[in-house]
């Protein structure tokens, strides 16, 4: 279904004179990726609505996605497995944030460790996307910028007594750190 919509979008832009047929493969792939991600995120937010933790899941996604984009992490061989595992993880994180709103001391220590892991190991490539040195440098810089912005939001929200926001960012960064460690181990040892 997303492939058909992607093809239709490309054909529409060709008729308008914005794209040429030589660009079909790239743009259909990009549209397909965009549509697939939008559908997955919409379904996750719908699940959050049904589970009663929409704001927690949305917060987790807002903190996790930008950082994951630049930091990388573990990748499964099949996209379906990745989507299923990510969806379960996001739903569980939303439930955890909803029912345990305070920041326990162990999470604080896990977050400190996660910060060191993100700064030290990110970005992590994968079998499908080996990073060349310039990409390594650019993604490392962008990872650190996004991480610092998230940490600033975390601190401001904590001092404004919006603990659930701070905890959501801490949890997203901790989950990402685990993904980075697994991706780094997979990339370097398997």
C-alpha positions in Angstrom: 0.0 0.0 0.0 2.7 2.6 0.9 4.5 1.7 -2.4 1.4 2.5 -4.4 0.9 5.9 -2.6 4.6 6.6 -3.1 4.3 5.9 -6.8 1.2 8.1 -7.1 3.0 11.0 -5.3 6.0 10.7 -7.6 3.8 10.6 -10.7 1.9 13.6 -9.5 5.2 15.6 -9.1 6.3 14.4 -12.5 3.1 15.7 -14.1 3.7 19.1 -12.3 7.2 19.2 -13.8 9.0 19.1 -10.4 10.7 15.7 -10.9 11.9 13.6 -13.9 11.6 9.9 -14.5 15.3 9.4 -13.9 14.6 10.2 -10.2 11.8 7.7 -9.8 13.8 5.0 -7.8 15.1 7.5 -5.2 11.9 9.5 -4.7 9.6 6.4 -4.6 12.0 4.9 -2.0 12.0 8.2 0.0 8.2 8.6 -0.1 7.7 5.0 0.8 10.0 5.4 3.8 8.2 8.6 4.9 4.7 7.1 4.5 5.8 3.9 6.4 7.2 5.8 9.3 4.2 8.1 9.4 1.9 5.1 9.5 3.9 3.4 12.3 4.0 6.6 14.4 0.3 7.2 13.9 -0.5 3.6 14.9 1.8 4.0 18.0 0.0 7.2 18.9 -3.3 5.5 18.4 -2.1 2.7 20.7 -1.2 5.4 23.2 -4.7 6.8 23.0 -6.2 3.4 23.5 -3.9 2.6 26.4 -4.4 6.0 28.0 -0.8 7.1 27.8 -0.8 9.2 24.7 1.3 12.1 26.2 3.8 9.7 27.6 4.3 7.8 24.3 4.4 11.0 22.4 7.1 12.4 24.8 9.1 9.2 24.5 9.0 9.4 20.7 9.9 13.1 20.6 12.9 12.4 22.7 14.0 9.1 21.2 13.5 9.7 17.4 15.8 12.8 16.8 18.6 11.3 18.9 18.3 7.9 17.3 18.4 9.4 13.9 22.0 10.6 14.4 23.3 8.3 17.1 22.3 5.0 15.4 22.0 1.8 17.3 21.2 -1.8 16.8 19.4 -2.8 13.7 17.5 -6.1 13.0 18.0 -8.0 9.8 14.3 -7.5 8.8 12.4 -4.3 9.0 9.3 -6.0 10.3 11.2 -7.3 13.3 12.6 -3.8 14.0 9.2 -2.2 13.8 7.6 -4.9 16.1 10.4 -4.6 18.7 10.3 -0.8 18.6 6.6 -0.7 18.9 6.6 -3.0 21.9 9.4 -1.0 23.5 7.6 2.3 23.0 4.3 0.9 24.4 6.1 -0.5 27.5 7.9 2.8 27.9 4.7 4.7 27.7 3.1 2.5 30.3 6.1 2.8 32.6 6.0 6.6 32.3 2.3 6.7 33.0 2.2 4.5 36.1 5.5 5.4 37.7 5.8 9.2 37.3 8.6 9.8 39.8 12.3 9.5 39.0 13.7 6.6 41.1 17.3 6.9 42.1 18.3 3.8 40.0 17.0 5.5 36.8 19.1 8.6 37.6 22.2 6.4 37.7 21.2 4.6 34.6 20.7 7.9 32.9 24.2 9.1 33.9 25.7 5.9 32.5 23.5 6.3 29.3 24.9 9.9 28.9 28.5 8.5 28.9 27.6 5.7 26.5 25.9 8.1 24.0 28.8 10.6 24.1 31.5 7.9 23.9 30.0 5.4 21.3 27.6 7.4 19.1 27.2 7.3 16.2 26.9 3.6 15.4 26.5 2.4 11.9 25.1 -0.9 10.7 25.7 -3.5 8.0 23.5 -1.5 5.6 25.0 1.8 6.5 28.7 1.8 7.2 29.8 5.3 8.2 32.8 6.9 6.5 35.0 9.2 8.6 33.3 12.4 7.6 29.8 11.0 8.3 31.2 9.7 11.7 32.3 13.3 12.5 29.1 15.0 11.4 26.8 12.5 13.1 28.8 12.6 16.3 28.5 16.4 16.3 24.7 16.3 15.6 24.2 13.6 18.2 25.9 15.7 20.8 23.9 18.8 19.9 20.5 16.9 20.1 21.7 15.3 23.3 22.6 18.7 24.9 19.3 20.2 23.8 17.4 17.3 25.3 19.4 17.6 28.5 18.6 21.3 28.7 14.9 20.5 28.3 15.2 17.8 30.9 16.8 20.2 33.5 14.3 23.0 32.8 11.3 20.7 33.0 12.7 19.2 36.3 13.1 22.6 37.9 9.6 23.6 36.6 8.3 20.5 38.4 7.3 18.7 35.2 9.0 15.5 36.4 7.2 13.3 33.9 8.9 15.2 31.0 12.3 14.8 32.7 11.7 11.1 33.3 10.5 10.6 29.7 13.7 12.1 28.3 15.9 10.1 30.7 14.1 6.9 29.8 14.4 7.6 26.0 18.1 8.3 26.4 18.6 5.2 28.5 16.9 3.0 25.9 18.9 4.6 23.2 22.1 3.9 25.1 21.2 0.2 25.3 20.5 0.2 21.5 23.9 2.0 20.9 25.8 -0.6 23.0 24.1 -3.5 21.2 24.7 -1.9 17.8 28.4 -1.2 18.7 28.8 -4.9 19.8 27.1 -6.2 16.7 29.2 -3.9 14.4 32.5 -4.7 16.1 32.2 -8.4 17.0 29.7 -10.0 14.6 
